[in-house]
Amino acid sequence: MKKLGFFGGCFNPPTVAHIELIEKAIKENNLDMVYFVPMGDLYKKENLVLASHRVNMLKLAIKEKMDILTISVDSKKELQAIDTFRIIQEKFNQSDNYFIMGSDNFEKIKFWKNSNELLNNYKYIILKRDNNISSSKVRDKVKNIEDVSQFICKDVEQYILENKLYK
């Protein structure tokens, strides 16, 4: 049975930390594949660029054993975590599925819609973010025309510049 991971987030933009954490999760948990699951345009968050840009940047950033699942991006309505988890579980019912999230988000899960179902019916891989590379830091640096090369891959940096994102 395949062992799959699903990593949700805004990825606004995807950073080297996102990729490094997933590479580590793949290795430590013997995962066959990890799917990045970006939030759609209906998700309300300040400074969130269009989902199409975030998906394109993910395509440039991901590596081996990584792919993108556009469940939330393609949805006509805003999906809560429980909705996304149910869709994934139904779509990937022949695999052993793990939902990957940062420890900071996992601590908040008890306040989410259907938290009991989330906690009791799904398996998790919890990541501890031990570096201070964040998407918000990258956005601030881009806005201030500062060097971001150590925080994002070269192709993502080029994409941001070409599309005039985060200005």
C-alpha positions in Angstrom: 0.0 0.0 0.0 1.3 3.4 -1.0 2.1 5.8 1.9 1.1 9.4 0.9 1.5 12.8 2.6 -0.7 15.8 2.1 0.7 19.2 3.0 -1.8 22.1 3.0 -1.0 25.8 3.1 -0.9 29.1 1.2 2.6 28.7 -0.2 2.7 32.5 -0.7 5.4 32.0 -2.0 6.8 28.4 -1.5 10.1 28.7 0.3 13.2 26.4 0.5 12.0 25.7 4.1 8.7 24.2 2.7 10.7 21.9 0.4 13.4 21.0 3.0 10.7 20.1 5.5 8.9 17.9 3.0 12.1 16.2 1.9 12.8 15.4 5.5 9.2 14.1 6.1 9.5 11.9 3.0 12.8 10.4 4.2 11.9 10.0 7.9 8.4 8.6 7.3 9.2 6.5 4.2 6.5 8.3 2.1 6.0 7.4 -1.5 4.7 10.9 -2.5 3.8 14.2 -0.9 1.1 16.4 -2.4 1.2 20.1 -1.7 -2.4 21.3 -1.3 -2.5 25.1 -1.8 -5.4 27.2 -0.5 -7.7 28.5 -3.2 -8.6 32.1 -4.0 -11.7 32.0 -1.7 -9.4 31.7 1.3 -9.3 35.1 3.0 -5.8 36.1 3.9 -4.0 39.4 3.5 -1.4 39.7 0.7 -2.4 36.4 -0.8 -1.6 36.4 -4.5 -3.8 34.5 -6.9 -3.8 30.7 -6.5 -2.7 30.3 -10.2 0.5 32.1 -9.3 1.0 30.1 -6.1 0.5 26.8 -8.1 2.9 27.9 -10.8 5.5 28.7 -8.1 5.0 25.3 -6.5 5.5 23.7 -9.9 8.9 25.4 -10.0 9.9 24.6 -6.4 8.8 20.9 -6.0 11.3 18.1 -6.3 11.2 14.3 -6.6 8.4 12.5 -4.9 6.4 15.8 -4.7 3.3 16.9 -6.6 0.5 19.4 -6.3 -3.2 18.7 -5.6 -5.5 21.6 -6.5 -8.6 20.5 -4.5 -9.1 23.9 -2.8 -7.9 25.9 -5.8 -10.5 24.2 -8.1 -13.4 24.4 -5.6 -16.2 26.8 -6.2 -16.7 27.2 -2.5 -14.3 27.8 0.4 -13.2 24.5 1.9 -12.5 24.0 5.5 -9.8 21.5 6.5 -12.4 18.8 7.3 -13.8 19.2 3.7 -10.4 18.9 2.1 -9.5 15.9 4.3 -12.7 14.1 3.4 -12.2 14.7 -0.3 -8.6 13.5 -0.1 -9.5 10.4 1.9 -12.2 9.5 -0.7 -10.0 10.2 -3.7 -7.0 8.3 -2.2 -8.9 5.5 -0.5 -6.4 2.8 -1.6 -3.4 4.4 0.2 -2.2 5.1 3.7 -2.7 8.8 4.1 -1.0 11.3 6.4 -1.8 15.0 6.8 1.4 17.0 7.2 1.3 20.2 9.2 3.5 22.4 11.3 3.3 22.1 15.1 2.0 25.6 15.3 -1.1 24.7 13.1 -1.6 21.4 14.8 -1.9 23.2 18.2 -4.8 25.2 16.8 -6.7 22.2 15.3 -8.9 21.9 18.4 -10.5 25.2 17.4 -11.2 24.1 13.8 -14.6 22.9 12.4 -15.2 19.2 13.2 -12.1 19.1 15.3 -13.0 15.8 16.9 -13.3 14.1 13.5 -10.0 15.7 12.4 -8.2 14.5 15.5 -9.8 11.0 15.7 -10.1 9.9 12.0 -6.9 11.1 10.4 -3.2 10.4 10.7 -0.7 13.2 11.0 3.0 14.0 10.5 3.7 17.0 12.6 6.7 19.2 11.5 8.7 21.4 13.8 9.8 24.5 12.0 13.4 24.9 13.2 14.4 27.7 10.8 13.0 31.2 10.5 12.4 31.2 6.8 8.8 32.3 6.3 6.7 33.3 3.3 5.9 36.6 5.0 9.6 37.3 5.4 10.1 36.6 1.7 7.2 38.9 0.8 8.6 41.7 2.9 12.1 41.4 1.4 10.7 41.4 -2.2 8.6 44.5 -1.4 11.8 46.2 0.0 13.8 45.0 -3.0 16.1 42.9 -0.8 17.9 39.7 -1.6 15.7 36.6 -1.3 18.0 34.0 -2.9 18.6 32.1 0.3 14.9 31.8 1.0 13.4 30.7 -2.3 14.6 28.7 -5.3 16.0 30.7 -8.2 13.1 29.8 -10.5 10.5 31.0 -8.0 12.5 34.2 -7.5 12.5 34.7 -11.3 8.8 34.0 -11.5 8.1 36.6 -8.7 10.1 39.2 -10.5 8.6 38.5 -14.0 5.1 38.7 -12.6 5.7 41.6 -10.3 4.3 39.8 -7.3 4.5 41.2 -3.7 5.2 44.7 -4.7 
